[in-house]
Amino acid sequence: MEYNIVVAPNLETLATEVAVLFPQGWKLKGGIIEHAEGFSQQLIRKTSDKLKHRQMPEPRARHRRTKWIE
């Protein structure tokens, strides 16, 4: 089990930093905490979630088929 705490000076920055971690398997734990230096949010990730993320292949871009008329 992994824990991560993100600290930011305002809510917009906190939301941006937390959103970057979601695709890596992190999930929110608890609410947003306000303190003297700004705001913080705790995240949690299981080791099994981390391994599943690495095993999933990236989706390939679809190519549109076009027919040229001469």
Order of alpha helices (4+ residues) and beta strands (2+ residues): beta-alpha-beta-beta-alpha
